[in-house]
Amino acid sequence: MKKKVALAFSGGLDTSYCVKYLAAEKNLDVYSVLVDTGGFSTADLARIKERAVQLGVKKHTMINAVEEYYHSCIRFLLYGNVLKNGTYPLSVSAERVFQALAIARYASEIKADFIAHGSTGAGNDQVRFDLIFNIVNPEMEILTPIRDNQLSRAQEISYLSRHGIILDGNEAVYSINQGLWGTSVGGKETLTSDQALPEQAYPTPVTAKQARELKLVFEKGQFSGFDEERFGSPIEAIKALNRLAAGFGVGRDIHVGDTIIGIKGRVGFEAPAAMLLIKAHQALEKHTLTKWQIYWKDQLAAWYGMMLHEGQFLDPVMRDIEVLLENTQKTVSGTVYVHLAPRYFYIKGIQSRHDLMSPEFGAYGEKNLAWQGDDVRGFAKILSNQTRIHRAVNKDDEK
């Protein structure tokens, strides 16, 4: 009886090569598994299954991980307004962890002898998959044909051709990874430091011609709907916002960052809902949280995003940070008003019953209602004490 290998499968060139290589060269029964984190249509899933069957897998399985991905991860990215290097909403970084977790569990269920993925040796995904597999399935050997064999795309296509599988060499000029929280785009331009992605690289064309006003509604930090429409779950609300905003060409950028393996990397992305929601949520928090809530949440959210980006989701400290992030959201409810136009948007303002910018206590720069001038005079004098004393004691040394 052949041994089993559970293979993370996307249907692309690399994982197609892996199927044939693991079956032909390693004499293994290949169990391909696709994990949907919100980026596949029904037609996509059918096409990928057809590709797996054509390649000769023993069995193909699709796992829907969207609910787990949102409730265990995305909502915390929103609570923390997480943008890697101030730019990237971790669209793919985050979902890879949940794909790896689902595949690891599946490998255990089928009692696989090996577990495999199609990552190259030059990026972050190899570490994310390996790390999760090592934690969840420490007894299983990890097979990585693309990383180990270091083949070019042309060599992979040639290998598949020799095994009767004909693929179009131009099938994927750009590497597209789509999920609920955004889509990453990689191509020859992102391998450089000076080139932008062309318009055709992005999966959604810009079709909007006129600007519109948009009302985004949050309930305890979670997105519940826009304008007058409410949805049964935040997931459905995010999907609907993506459909609405993608045609405006907003949420596009190129992220430049430090990879887990120490080299710099660039990746393009299209994340209209994620960018709209993070900026709107952040604006709402500025009105509804205290100075120190915002300060400490920002520190821990940056750390949370870095750990998630590097595949360290299972570290217990992540659960500790999540408790704080969720606790800060008790008063983050209200409506955010957004001006949405072709290729840009801006936040106009917010409305919330928890707004700390209450006229009951004063109007900034104009009127004080909760204190007197003498209160501020004394407060400022006490506040200046330590620095005033330092300057007096050390005045001779400062000459």
Contacts in CASP RR format, 6 or more apart in sequence:
PFRMAT RR
TARGET T0000
AUTHOR 0000-0000-0000
METHOD contacts of the structure
MODEL  1
MKKKVALAFSGGLDTSYCVKYLAAEKNLDVYSVLVDTGGFSTADLARIKE
RAVQLGVKKHTMINAVEEYYHSCIRFLLYGNVLKNGTYPLSVSAERVFQA
LAIARYASEIKADFIAHGSTGAGNDQVRFDLIFNIVNPEMEILTPIRDNQ
LSRAQEISYLSRHGIILDGNEAVYSINQGLWGTSVGGKETLTSDQALPEQ
AYPTPVTAKQARELKLVFEKGQFSGFDEERFGSPIEAIKALNRLAAGFGV
GRDIHVGDTIIGIKGRVGFEAPAAMLLIKAHQALEKHTLTKWQIYWKDQL
AAWYGMMLHEGQFLDPVMRDIEVLLENTQKTVSGTVYVHLAPRYFYIKGI
QSRHDLMSPEFGAYGEKNLAWQGDDVRGFAKILSNQTRIHRAVNKDDEK
2 27 0 8 1.000
2 28 0 8 1.000
2 29 0 8 1.000
3 27 0 8 1.000
3 28 0 8 1.000
3 29 0 8 1.000
3 113 0 8 1.000
3 114 0 8 1.000
4 28 0 8 1.000
4 29 0 8 1.000
4 31 0 8 1.000
4 58 0 8 1.000
4 110 0 8 1.000
4 111 0 8 1.000
4 112 0 8 1.000
4 113 0 8 1.000
4 114 0 8 1.000
5 22 0 8 1.000
5 26 0 8 1.000
5 28 0 8 1.000
5 29 0 8 1.000
5 30 0 8 1.000
5 31 0 8 1.000
5 112 0 8 1.000
5 113 0 8 1.000
5 114 0 8 1.000
5 115 0 8 1.000
5 116 0 8 1.000
5 143 0 8 1.000
6 31 0 8 1.000
6 33 0 8 1.000
6 103 0 8 1.000
6 106 0 8 1.000
6 107 0 8 1.000
6 110 0 8 1.000
6 112 0 8 1.000
6 114 0 8 1.000
6 115 0 8 1.000
6 116 0 8 1.000
7 15 0 8 1.000
7 18 0 8 1.000
7 19 0 8 1.000
7 22 0 8 1.000
7 30 0 8 1.000
7 31 0 8 1.000
7 32 0 8 1.000
7 33 0 8 1.000
7 57 0 8 1.000
7 115 0 8 1.000
7 116 0 8 1.000
7 117 0 8 1.000
7 118 0 8 1.000
8 15 0 8 1.000
8 33 0 8 1.000
8 35 0 8 1.000
8 99 0 8 1.000
8 100 0 8 1.000
8 103 0 8 1.000
8 116 0 8 1.000
8 117 0 8 1.000
8 118 0 8 1.000
8 129 0 8 1.000
9 15 0 8 1.000
9 18 0 8 1.000
9 19 0 8 1.000
9 32 0 8 1.000
9 33 0 8 1.000
9 34 0 8 1.000
9 48 0 8 1.000
9 52 0 8 1.000
9 57 0 8 1.000
9 60 0 8 1.000
10 34 0 8 1.000
10 48 0 8 1.000
11 34 0 8 1.000
11 48 0 8 1.000
11 51 0 8 1.000
11 52 0 8 1.000
12 51 0 8 1.000
12 171 0 8 1.000
12 172 0 8 1.000
13 153 0 8 1.000
13 156 0 8 1.000
13 157 0 8 1.000
13 167 0 8 1.000
13 169 0 8 1.000
13 171 0 8 1.000
13 172 0 8 1.000
14 118 0 8 1.000
14 119 0 8 1.000
14 120 0 8 1.000
14 146 0 8 1.000
14 156 0 8 1.000
15 32 0 8 1.000
15 118 0 8 1.000
16 51 0 8 1.000
16 55 0 8 1.000
16 156 0 8 1.000
16 160 0 8 1.000
16 165 0 8 1.000
16 167 0 8 1.000
17 145 0 8 1.000
17 146 0 8 1.000
17 151 0 8 1.000
17 156 0 8 1.000
17 159 0 8 1.000
17 160 0 8 1.000
18 30 0 8 1.000
18 116 0 8 1.000
18 117 0 8 1.000
18 118 0 8 1.000
18 145 0 8 1.000
18 146 0 8 1.000
19 30 0 8 1.000
19 32 0 8 1.000
19 52 0 8 1.000
19 55 0 8 1.000
19 56 0 8 1.000
19 57 0 8 1.000
20 55 0 8 1.000
20 159 0 8 1.000
20 160 0 8 1.000
20 163 0 8 1.000
20 165 0 8 1.000
21 145 0 8 1.000
21 149 0 8 1.000
21 159 0 8 1.000
22 28 0 8 1.000
22 30 0 8 1.000
22 116 0 8 1.000
22 143 0 8 1.000
22 145 0 8 1.000
23 29 0 8 1.000
23 30 0 8 1.000
23 56 0 8 1.000
24 163 0 8 1.000
26 143 0 8 1.000
28 113 0 8 1.000
28 114 0 8 1.000
29 58 0 8 1.000
30 56 0 8 1.000
30 57 0 8 1.000
30 58 0 8 1.000
31 57 0 8 1.000
31 58 0 8 1.000
31 59 0 8 1.000
31 60 0 8 1.000
31 61 0 8 1.000
31 106 0 8 1.000
31 110 0 8 1.000
31 112 0 8 1.000
32 52 0 8 1.000
32 55 0 8 1.000
32 57 0 8 1.000
32 59 0 8 1.000
32 60 0 8 1.000
32 61 0 8 1.000
33 60 0 8 1.000
33 61 0 8 1.000
33 62 0 8 1.000
33 63 0 8 1.000
33 102 0 8 1.000
33 103 0 8 1.000
33 106 0 8 1.000
34 40 0 8 1.000
34 45 0 8 1.000
34 48 0 8 1.000
34 49 0 8 1.000
34 60 0 8 1.000
34 61 0 8 1.000
34 62 0 8 1.000
34 63 0 8 1.000
35 62 0 8 1.000
35 63 0 8 1.000
35 65 0 8 1.000
35 98 0 8 1.000
35 99 0 8 1.000
35 102 0 8 1.000
35 103 0 8 1.000
36 45 0 8 1.000
36 62 0 8 1.000
36 63 0 8 1.000
36 64 0 8 1.000
36 65 0 8 1.000
36 66 0 8 1.000
37 65 0 8 1.000
37 66 0 8 1.000
37 69 0 8 1.000
37 95 0 8 1.000
37 98 0 8 1.000
37 99 0 8 1.000
37 179 0 8 1.000
37 180 0 8 1.000
38 66 0 8 1.000
38 69 0 8 1.000
38 178 0 8 1.000
38 179 0 8 1.000
38 180 0 8 1.000
39 178 0 8 1.000
39 179 0 8 1.000
39 180 0 8 1.000
39 183 0 8 1.000
40 48 0 8 1.000
40 178 0 8 1.000
45 62 0 8 1.000
48 62 0 8 1.000
49 60 0 8 1.000
49 62 0 8 1.000
52 60 0 8 1.000
53 60 0 8 1.000
54 165 0 8 1.000
55 165 0 8 1.000
61 106 0 8 1.000
63 102 0 8 1.000
63 103 0 8 1.000
63 106 0 8 1.000
65 98 0 8 1.000
65 99 0 8 1.000
65 101 0 8 1.000
65 102 0 8 1.000
66 180 0 8 1.000
66 235 0 8 1.000
67 235 0 8 1.000
68 98 0 8 1.000
68 102 0 8 1.000
69 94 0 8 1.000
69 95 0 8 1.000
69 98 0 8 1.000
69 180 0 8 1.000
70 180 0 8 1.000
70 234 0 8 1.000
70 235 0 8 1.000
70 238 0 8 1.000
72 98 0 8 1.000
73 94 0 8 1.000
73 97 0 8 1.000
73 98 0 8 1.000
73 308 0 8 1.000
73 313 0 8 1.000
74 94 0 8 1.000
74 180 0 8 1.000
74 181 0 8 1.000
74 238 0 8 1.000
75 221 0 8 1.000
75 222 0 8 1.000
75 234 0 8 1.000
76 82 0 8 1.000
76 304 0 8 1.000
76 321 0 8 1.000
76 322 0 8 1.000
76 325 0 8 1.000
76 326 0 8 1.000
77 89 0 8 1.000
77 90 0 8 1.000
77 94 0 8 1.000
77 181 0 8 1.000
77 274 0 8 1.000
77 278 0 8 1.000
77 305 0 8 1.000
77 308 0 8 1.000
78 221 0 8 1.000
78 222 0 8 1.000
78 223 0 8 1.000
78 277 0 8 1.000
78 278 0 8 1.000
78 281 0 8 1.000
79 221 0 8 1.000
79 281 0 8 1.000
79 297 0 8 1.000
79 301 0 8 1.000
79 325 0 8 1.000
79 326 0 8 1.000
79 328 0 8 1.000
79 329 0 8 1.000
80 297 0 8 1.000
80 298 0 8 1.000
80 301 0 8 1.000
80 304 0 8 1.000
80 325 0 8 1.000
81 278 0 8 1.000
81 281 0 8 1.000
81 282 0 8 1.000
81 285 0 8 1.000
81 298 0 8 1.000
81 301 0 8 1.000
82 89 0 8 1.000
82 90 0 8 1.000
82 278 0 8 1.000
82 301 0 8 1.000
82 302 0 8 1.000
82 304 0 8 1.000
82 305 0 8 1.000
82 308 0 8 1.000
83 89 0 8 1.000
83 278 0 8 1.000
84 90 0 8 1.000
84 93 0 8 1.000
84 255 0 8 1.000
84 257 0 8 1.000
84 305 0 8 1.000
84 306 0 8 1.000
84 309 0 8 1.000
85 255 0 8 1.000
85 256 0 8 1.000
85 257 0 8 1.000
87 253 0 8 1.000
87 255 0 8 1.000
87 256 0 8 1.000
88 253 0 8 1.000
88 255 0 8 1.000
88 267 0 8 1.000
88 269 0 8 1.000
89 181 0 8 1.000
89 182 0 8 1.000
89 269 0 8 1.000
89 271 0 8 1.000
89 274 0 8 1.000
89 275 0 8 1.000
89 278 0 8 1.000
90 181 0 8 1.000
90 305 0 8 1.000
90 308 0 8 1.000
90 309 0 8 1.000
91 177 0 8 1.000
91 179 0 8 1.000
91 181 0 8 1.000
91 182 0 8 1.000
91 183 0 8 1.000
91 184 0 8 1.000
91 269 0 8 1.000
91 271 0 8 1.000
91 274 0 8 1.000
92 177 0 8 1.000
92 179 0 8 1.000
92 182 0 8 1.000
92 184 0 8 1.000
92 267 0 8 1.000
92 269 0 8 1.000
93 124 0 8 1.000
93 128 0 8 1.000
93 308 0 8 1.000
93 309 0 8 1.000
93 311 0 8 1.000
94 181 0 8 1.000
94 308 0 8 1.000
94 309 0 8 1.000
95 177 0 8 1.000
95 179 0 8 1.000
95 180 0 8 1.000
95 181 0 8 1.000
96 124 0 8 1.000
96 125 0 8 1.000
96 128 0 8 1.000
96 129 0 8 1.000
96 311 0 8 1.000
97 128 0 8 1.000
97 132 0 8 1.000
97 308 0 8 1.000
97 311 0 8 1.000
97 313 0 8 1.000
100 117 0 8 1.000
100 128 0 8 1.000
100 129 0 8 1.000
100 131 0 8 1.000
100 132 0 8 1.000
100 133 0 8 1.000
101 132 0 8 1.000
101 136 0 8 1.000
101 313 0 8 1.000
103 115 0 8 1.000
103 117 0 8 1.000
103 129 0 8 1.000
103 133 0 8 1.000
104 115 0 8 1.000
104 132 0 8 1.000
104 133 0 8 1.000
104 136 0 8 1.000
104 137 0 8 1.000
105 136 0 8 1.000
107 115 0 8 1.000
107 137 0 8 1.000
107 140 0 8 1.000
108 136 0 8 1.000
108 137 0 8 1.000
112 140 0 8 1.000
113 140 0 8 1.000
113 141 0 8 1.000
114 140 0 8 1.000
114 141 0 8 1.000
114 142 0 8 1.000
114 143 0 8 1.000
115 133 0 8 1.000
115 137 0 8 1.000
115 140 0 8 1.000
115 141 0 8 1.000
115 142 0 8 1.000
115 143 0 8 1.000
116 142 0 8 1.000
116 143 0 8 1.000
116 144 0 8 1.000
116 145 0 8 1.000
117 125 0 8 1.000
117 126 0 8 1.000
117 129 0 8 1.000
117 133 0 8 1.000
117 142 0 8 1.000
117 144 0 8 1.000
118 144 0 8 1.000
118 145 0 8 1.000
118 146 0 8 1.000
118 147 0 8 1.000
119 125 0 8 1.000
119 126 0 8 1.000
119 129 0 8 1.000
119 144 0 8 1.000
119 146 0 8 1.000
119 147 0 8 1.000
120 126 0 8 1.000
120 146 0 8 1.000
120 147 0 8 1.000
121 144 0 8 1.000
121 146 0 8 1.000
121 147 0 8 1.000
121 150 0 8 1.000
122 261 0 8 1.000
122 263 0 8 1.000
123 259 0 8 1.000
123 260 0 8 1.000
123 261 0 8 1.000
124 259 0 8 1.000
124 260 0 8 1.000
124 261 0 8 1.000
124 309 0 8 1.000
124 310 0 8 1.000
126 144 0 8 1.000
126 147 0 8 1.000
127 260 0 8 1.000
127 261 0 8 1.000
127 310 0 8 1.000
127 311 0 8 1.000
128 260 0 8 1.000
128 310 0 8 1.000
128 311 0 8 1.000
129 142 0 8 1.000
130 142 0 8 1.000
130 144 0 8 1.000
131 311 0 8 1.000
131 312 0 8 1.000
132 311 0 8 1.000
132 313 0 8 1.000
132 314 0 8 1.000
133 140 0 8 1.000
133 142 0 8 1.000
134 142 0 8 1.000
135 314 0 8 1.000
146 156 0 8 1.000
151 159 0 8 1.000
153 169 0 8 1.000
157 167 0 8 1.000
157 169 0 8 1.000
160 166 0 8 1.000
160 167 0 8 1.000
161 167 0 8 1.000
173 187 0 8 1.000
174 185 0 8 1.000
174 186 0 8 1.000
174 187 0 8 1.000
174 197 0 8 1.000
174 201 0 8 1.000
175 184 0 8 1.000
175 185 0 8 1.000
175 186 0 8 1.000
175 187 0 8 1.000
176 183 0 8 1.000
176 184 0 8 1.000
176 185 0 8 1.000
176 186 0 8 1.000
176 203 0 8 1.000
177 183 0 8 1.000
177 184 0 8 1.000
178 203 0 8 1.000
180 235 0 8 1.000
180 238 0 8 1.000
180 239 0 8 1.000
181 238 0 8 1.000
181 271 0 8 1.000
181 273 0 8 1.000
181 274 0 8 1.000
182 242 0 8 1.000
182 269 0 8 1.000
182 270 0 8 1.000
182 271 0 8 1.000
182 273 0 8 1.000
182 274 0 8 1.000
183 203 0 8 1.000
183 269 0 8 1.000
183 270 0 8 1.000
183 271 0 8 1.000
184 267 0 8 1.000
184 268 0 8 1.000
184 269 0 8 1.000
185 197 0 8 1.000
185 201 0 8 1.000
185 202 0 8 1.000
185 203 0 8 1.000
185 267 0 8 1.000
185 268 0 8 1.000
185 269 0 8 1.000
185 270 0 8 1.000
186 197 0 8 1.000
186 201 0 8 1.000
186 267 0 8 1.000
186 268 0 8 1.000
187 197 0 8 1.000
187 201 0 8 1.000
189 195 0 8 1.000
189 196 0 8 1.000
189 197 0 8 1.000
189 198 0 8 1.000
189 201 0 8 1.000
190 197 0 8 1.000
190 254 0 8 1.000
190 265 0 8 1.000
190 266 0 8 1.000
190 267 0 8 1.000
190 268 0 8 1.000
191 266 0 8 1.000
192 266 0 8 1.000
193 266 0 8 1.000
196 254 0 8 1.000
197 254 0 8 1.000
197 268 0 8 1.000
199 205 0 8 1.000
199 206 0 8 1.000
202 249 0 8 1.000
202 252 0 8 1.000
202 270 0 8 1.000
203 270 0 8 1.000
204 246 0 8 1.000
204 247 0 8 1.000
204 249 0 8 1.000
204 270 0 8 1.000
205 247 0 8 1.000
206 247 0 8 1.000
206 248 0 8 1.000
206 249 0 8 1.000
206 342 0 8 1.000
206 343 0 8 1.000
207 247 0 8 1.000
208 247 0 8 1.000
208 248 0 8 1.000
208 249 0 8 1.000
208 341 0 8 1.000
208 342 0 8 1.000
209 342 0 8 1.000
210 341 0 8 1.000
210 342 0 8 1.000
211 339 0 8 1.000
211 340 0 8 1.000
211 341 0 8 1.000
211 342 0 8 1.000
212 340 0 8 1.000
212 341 0 8 1.000
213 337 0 8 1.000
213 338 0 8 1.000
213 339 0 8 1.000
213 340 0 8 1.000
213 348 0 8 1.000
214 226 0 8 1.000
214 227 0 8 1.000
214 244 0 8 1.000
214 276 0 8 1.000
214 337 0 8 1.000
214 338 0 8 1.000
214 339 0 8 1.000
214 340 0 8 1.000
214 345 0 8 1.000
215 226 0 8 1.000
215 227 0 8 1.000
215 335 0 8 1.000
215 336 0 8 1.000
215 337 0 8 1.000
215 338 0 8 1.000
216 223 0 8 1.000
216 225 0 8 1.000
216 226 0 8 1.000
216 241 0 8 1.000
216 276 0 8 1.000
216 277 0 8 1.000
216 280 0 8 1.000
216 335 0 8 1.000
216 336 0 8 1.000
216 338 0 8 1.000
217 223 0 8 1.000
217 224 0 8 1.000
217 225 0 8 1.000
217 226 0 8 1.000
217 230 0 8 1.000
217 334 0 8 1.000
217 335 0 8 1.000
217 336 0 8 1.000
218 224 0 8 1.000
218 280 0 8 1.000
218 281 0 8 1.000
218 284 0 8 1.000
218 332 0 8 1.000
218 333 0 8 1.000
218 334 0 8 1.000
218 335 0 8 1.000
218 336 0 8 1.000
219 333 0 8 1.000
219 334 0 8 1.000
220 329 0 8 1.000
220 330 0 8 1.000
220 332 0 8 1.000
220 333 0 8 1.000
221 281 0 8 1.000
221 284 0 8 1.000
221 329 0 8 1.000
221 332 0 8 1.000
221 333 0 8 1.000
222 234 0 8 1.000
222 329 0 8 1.000
223 234 0 8 1.000
223 237 0 8 1.000
223 238 0 8 1.000
223 241 0 8 1.000
223 277 0 8 1.000
223 281 0 8 1.000
224 230 0 8 1.000
224 231 0 8 1.000
224 234 0 8 1.000
224 237 0 8 1.000
225 231 0 8 1.000
225 237 0 8 1.000
225 240 0 8 1.000
225 241 0 8 1.000
226 237 0 8 1.000
226 240 0 8 1.000
226 241 0 8 1.000
226 244 0 8 1.000
229 240 0 8 1.000
230 237 0 8 1.000
231 237 0 8 1.000
231 240 0 8 1.000
238 273 0 8 1.000
238 277 0 8 1.000
239 273 0 8 1.000
241 272 0 8 1.000
241 273 0 8 1.000
241 276 0 8 1.000
241 277 0 8 1.000
242 272 0 8 1.000
242 273 0 8 1.000
245 251 0 8 1.000
245 272 0 8 1.000
245 273 0 8 1.000
245 276 0 8 1.000
245 340 0 8 1.000
246 270 0 8 1.000
246 272 0 8 1.000
247 272 0 8 1.000
248 272 0 8 1.000
248 340 0 8 1.000
248 341 0 8 1.000
248 342 0 8 1.000
248 343 0 8 1.000
248 345 0 8 1.000
249 270 0 8 1.000
249 272 0 8 1.000
249 342 0 8 1.000
249 343 0 8 1.000
250 272 0 8 1.000
250 275 0 8 1.000
250 276 0 8 1.000
250 340 0 8 1.000
250 343 0 8 1.000
250 344 0 8 1.000
250 345 0 8 1.000
251 269 0 8 1.000
251 270 0 8 1.000
251 271 0 8 1.000
251 272 0 8 1.000
251 274 0 8 1.000
251 275 0 8 1.000
251 276 0 8 1.000
252 268 0 8 1.000
252 269 0 8 1.000
252 270 0 8 1.000
253 268 0 8 1.000
253 269 0 8 1.000
254 266 0 8 1.000
254 267 0 8 1.000
254 268 0 8 1.000
254 269 0 8 1.000
255 266 0 8 1.000
255 267 0 8 1.000
255 268 0 8 1.000
255 269 0 8 1.000
256 264 0 8 1.000
256 265 0 8 1.000
256 266 0 8 1.000
257 264 0 8 1.000
257 265 0 8 1.000
257 266 0 8 1.000
258 264 0 8 1.000
258 265 0 8 1.000
259 265 0 8 1.000
260 309 0 8 1.000
260 310 0 8 1.000
260 311 0 8 1.000
276 338 0 8 1.000
276 340 0 8 1.000
276 345 0 8 1.000
279 345 0 8 1.000
279 347 0 8 1.000
280 336 0 8 1.000
280 338 0 8 1.000
280 347 0 8 1.000
281 332 0 8 1.000
281 336 0 8 1.000
283 336 0 8 1.000
283 347 0 8 1.000
283 349 0 8 1.000
283 350 0 8 1.000
284 332 0 8 1.000
284 334 0 8 1.000
284 336 0 8 1.000
284 350 0 8 1.000
284 352 0 8 1.000
285 294 0 8 1.000
285 297 0 8 1.000
285 328 0 8 1.000
285 332 0 8 1.000
286 294 0 8 1.000
287 350 0 8 1.000
287 352 0 8 1.000
287 354 0 8 1.000
287 355 0 8 1.000
287 356 0 8 1.000
287 357 0 8 1.000
288 331 0 8 1.000
288 332 0 8 1.000
288 333 0 8 1.000
288 352 0 8 1.000
288 354 0 8 1.000
288 355 0 8 1.000
288 356 0 8 1.000
289 297 0 8 1.000
289 328 0 8 1.000
289 331 0 8 1.000
289 332 0 8 1.000
289 356 0 8 1.000
290 356 0 8 1.000
293 328 0 8 1.000
296 324 0 8 1.000
297 324 0 8 1.000
297 325 0 8 1.000
297 328 0 8 1.000
300 321 0 8 1.000
300 324 0 8 1.000
300 325 0 8 1.000
301 321 0 8 1.000
301 325 0 8 1.000
303 321 0 8 1.000
304 318 0 8 1.000
304 321 0 8 1.000
304 322 0 8 1.000
304 325 0 8 1.000
307 313 0 8 1.000
307 315 0 8 1.000
307 317 0 8 1.000
307 318 0 8 1.000
308 318 0 8 1.000
312 318 0 8 1.000
331 352 0 8 1.000
331 354 0 8 1.000
332 354 0 8 1.000
333 352 0 8 1.000
333 353 0 8 1.000
333 354 0 8 1.000
334 350 0 8 1.000
334 351 0 8 1.000
334 352 0 8 1.000
334 353 0 8 1.000
334 354 0 8 1.000
335 350 0 8 1.000
335 351 0 8 1.000
335 352 0 8 1.000
336 347 0 8 1.000
336 349 0 8 1.000
336 350 0 8 1.000
337 347 0 8 1.000
337 348 0 8 1.000
337 349 0 8 1.000
337 350 0 8 1.000
337 351 0 8 1.000
338 345 0 8 1.000
338 346 0 8 1.000
338 347 0 8 1.000
338 348 0 8 1.000
339 345 0 8 1.000
339 346 0 8 1.000
339 348 0 8 1.000
357 364 0 8 1.000
360 369 0 8 1.000
360 370 0 8 1.000
361 369 0 8 1.000
361 370 0 8 1.000
362 368 0 8 1.000
362 369 0 8 1.000
362 370 0 8 1.000
368 376 0 8 1.000
391 398 0 8 1.000
END
